Amino acid sequence: MATKRRRRAFPRRKVCRFCADSALKIDYKDPKLLKYFITERGKIIPRRISGNCARHQREITLAVKRARQIALMPFTTTLPH
């Protein structure tokens, strides 16, 4: 009895939103834009999930870290024990 092998269907590759729209700028003073790139726990979302290119992912990471330093964004969330 032969078993059928299925090929895994890969989802469509995400496009970097900053490459697609040159009007969007990454700025550490804009926490509304940066909040889309961190989880509820405060971790930075990796580029394979967010769909950013390597260059813009580095800029996002730097902007999030700068925003955290001047208290525009939280480092982590406080969880009750």
C-alpha positions in Angstrom: 0.0 0.0 0.0 1.6 3.2 -1.2 1.3 6.3 1.0 0.8 9.6 -0.6 3.3 12.3 0.2 1.9 15.8 0.4 4.0 18.8 -0.4 3.7 21.5 2.2 2.1 24.6 0.8 4.1 27.6 1.8 2.2 30.8 2.6 2.8 33.8 0.4 6.0 35.7 1.4 5.2 38.8 3.3 6.4 42.1 1.8 8.3 44.6 3.9 5.9 47.4 4.5 8.7 50.0 4.7 10.1 49.0 1.3 6.6 49.0 -0.2 5.7 52.4 1.1 8.5 54.9 1.2 6.4 57.4 3.0 6.6 55.3 6.2 9.5 56.2 8.3 10.9 54.3 11.3 11.3 56.7 14.2 11.9 55.9 17.9 9.6 58.8 18.9 6.6 57.0 17.3 5.5 54.3 19.7 2.2 53.8 17.8 4.1 52.4 14.8 6.6 50.5 16.9 3.9 48.7 19.0 3.1 46.5 16.0 6.6 45.0 16.2 6.6 43.9 19.8 4.5 41.2 21.5 2.3 41.7 24.6 5.2 40.5 26.7 7.5 43.2 25.3 9.6 41.0 23.0 10.6 42.3 19.5 8.8 40.2 16.8 11.3 38.4 14.5 11.5 39.4 10.8 10.3 36.0 9.6 7.0 36.7 11.3 6.7 40.5 10.8 7.8 40.3 7.1 10.4 43.1 7.3 13.5 43.0 5.3 16.8 42.7 7.2 17.7 46.3 6.9 14.3 47.6 8.2 14.3 44.9 10.9 17.6 46.3 12.2 16.1 49.8 12.2 13.0 48.6 14.0 15.1 46.9 16.7 17.2 50.0 17.2 14.2 52.3 17.4 12.4 50.0 19.9 15.5 49.9 22.1 15.9 53.7 22.0 12.2 54.2 22.8 12.6 51.9 25.8 15.6 53.9 27.0 13.6 57.1 27.1 10.5 55.4 28.6 8.2 55.7 25.5 7.8 51.9 25.5 7.9 49.3 28.2 10.7 46.8 28.5 8.3 44.1 29.8 4.8 43.8 31.2 4.2 43.3 34.9 2.4 40.1 35.5 0.7 39.3 38.8 2.1 36.3 40.7 
